[in-house]
Amino acid sequence: MDIKSKLDRLIEENIYEVNEEKLDPILIAKRHNDEYIALIAALFAYGNVKAILKFLNSLDLTNLDSNGAYYRFQTKKDVEVFMDTVKKMKERHSLNELFLKGYEKTKNPIDGIGEIIKTIYEISDYNSKGYEFLIGKIPPNKTKGVSPYKRWNMFLRWMVRDDSLDMGLWEGVKKSDLIIPLDTHTHKVSLKLGLLKRKTYDLQSAIELTEKLKEFDPDDPLKYDFALYRIGQFDLKI
């Protein structure tokens, strides 16, 4: 059985369904069904999943209040400023519309991500190492040696795809234009399976893996993302 058939089988068996036993930050996002709360859940989705969910549940997400919480690389001040910035953004902008402002020019989702990041920094002149780690830098005009923007691309997957896993809250973005949310587990698994040859963990690798997955499904290459992620997370054999 080839790799595509094996991945398709895993998807059909639905063994990657997210529920209270198979924890994932998207559980928080889906509970609220709001693009801004989903963004918060996605950007803080690094580290141990139980710690992520514990932190997210400590926030007042309904009122976008930090409740004095802190998380790993983000101090109480970092979290407070970020939540306040999100609250101000929500009063002024639709994230979908902000994204489209960058994306529609080039059909490159990284340009849409850049538009949102730029707006975040424009609303608040605050900065710190933890704050910049959380949000990321405005994407440069290159892909090699650049962050894969994993958490941002995961957020886009949540917003654009619409199935039992993802939320599909946005309009105007093609699933075929999305870039896989590449993390170190997925990168290693993809190298091992021969889906990827580039050994550097960067945005270029994420793009190359996405292009390979388009050979399996040109309209929706990211439907394979969660399967690859779970294989890496649980060290599954296929």
N, C-alpha and C positions, 0 to 999 in steps of 0.2 A: 504494500500500500504506500503511495507517495505521500509527501508532506501535506499537500493540499487536502487529500482525502482524509488523512488522520485528523487534521484540524477541523475539517467539516464535520467529522464524526463527533468530535468533542463538543462542538457547538450544538449539534442536533441532540446529543444526550443531555444537554443543558446542565452539565455538572459544574458549570461556573456561575450558576445563579447566585445572586447576592441575597443574603437573608441574615437574620440575627446570628446564625451560626457561622456564616462566612462573611465576616465583618468587612466593611469597606466604607470610606467617607461618603460615597454617593448615597448611602442610607440617610445621612443627615440632609443632603441636598434634596432628595426625593420627598422627605418628610415635609419640607417647606414649599417645594415646587416654585422657587423664586430664583431668578438669575443671579442676583447679588449674593444671596445666601449660598448658592452653589459656588460662586467665585470664592467666597471665604473658605468653604469646605475644601475646595481644590487647592488653594494656595497654601493652606496649612497641612496638606496631605503629604507630609514627609516624616520619616521615622516609623516607630512602632505603631501599628494600626490601632491597638487598644489605647495607646497614649493619645493618638490623634483624636479618636472619638471622645475620650474623656475630656480633652481640652475643648473641643467644639461644643460639647454638652454643657460646659461650664460658662459659655457665653450666653448672653441674652440676644439670641439671633432675631427674635421677633422685633425687638427695638433697636437692634444693631448696637448693643452696648457691650463693652469689654468685660464688665464686672470685675475689673482689676486683675484679670488673668494674664499669665505670661506663658510662653511655650518655647522650649528649647533655645533657639538662637534669638528669639524675640523677647525683649524686656516688656514689663508692664506698659512702659511708655510707647514702645513700638506698636503693641497691640491696640492700645487706646487711640493712638493717632490713626492707625489703619482703619479701625472701626468707625471713627469719626469721619474720616475721608470717604469711606464707603457710603455712610449715611448722607453726606453732602452730594456725592455723585448720584445717588438714587433719586434725590430731589430734582436733579438737573438733566440727567441723561438716561437713556435706555442703553444698556451694554450692547445689545444687538445692533442698535443704530450706530454706536461708536465703532464697533467692529467693522460694520459694513463701510464706514467712511474710509478705512484703510484697505479693506479687502477688495472692494469693488473696482479699484484702480488696476489691480494686478492679478486678482484671483489667488493671491498668495496669503494664506491665513496668518503668516508671521507679520505681515503688514497690518492686519487687523488687530493682532495682539499688541503690536507697537502703538497703535492709536489709543488703546485702553491704558497701557502703561504710561504713556505720555500724559494722559489726562489725570491719572492718579497723582503723578508728581507735580502737575500744574496746580491741583487743588490744595496740596499741602507742601510747604517748602521745607518740611522736616525731613531729615535723613539720618541713617545710621547703618552700620554693617548688617544688623539684624533686619532692619526695614528693607534694605536693598536686597538682601537674600530672599525675603518673602516675596517681594514684587518682581524682582528681576530688573535687568537693565533694558533700556529701549534697544530693540534688536539692531545690530549693525548690518551693513549691506554686504554680508558674506555668510557662509554656512559652515565652513571648515574651522574647527577649533572654537566654535561658538556653542553655548549652552543649548541642549535639545529643547529647552522650554517645555519640559515634561509635564509639569503641573498645569501650565496654560493650555497645552494641546489636549490634556485630559479634560479640562473644563470645556473646551470646544467640542470634544466628543460627546460629553453629556448634553450640551446645548443643541447640537445639530442632529445627531442620530436619534431615532425614535423607535425603541423596541422595549423588550422586557427589562433591559438593563439601563439604557440611556433615556434622557428626559424629553428631547426634541422640542425645546421651548422656543427656539429661534427660527426665523425665516430668512430666505435669501442667500443661504450658504449651501453649496453642493457637498455632499458626503465625499465625493471623489476628490475634493480639494484638501481634505483634512490630512494632517500629518500625524503619524502614530506617536502617542505619548511614550517616548522611549526612556525606560529606566535601566539601571545596570543589570537587573535580572533578565529583562527582555532582550537586552543587547547580547548577553552571554548565551542565552537560549538560541537566539537567531543565528549567531555565529556557529554554534554547535550543530544546528539543523541545516546549515548551508544556505540560509535565507539572506545572509549578510556576509560580506567579505571585509568590510572596513572595520578595523580593530579599534579605532579611536571612537570614544564615546562622545559624540557631538551631534549638532543639528544635521550635518551632512549624512551621518549614519541613519538618523531618523528618516530623512528624505529617501535615502536609498532603500531602506527596508520597506517603506511605504510603496515605493515604485515596484518592488518585488511582489508585495501583497496585491497590487493592482493586477498582476498576471492571474491571480486566483479569482479576484472580483474587482473589475475596473470601476464599478459604480460605488462600491462600499468596501474599500480595502480594510478599514478599521474594525470591521466585524470580527477580525481575527485577533485584535489587540488583547482582549481580556483572556482569551485562551492562551496566548503566548505568555502573558503576565502570570497567570496562575501556574503554568508549567514551571516557570522560573521560581515563583514564590514557594511552591510546594515540592520542587524538584521531582516532578512527575515524569514518568517514562512514556514516550509515545512511539 
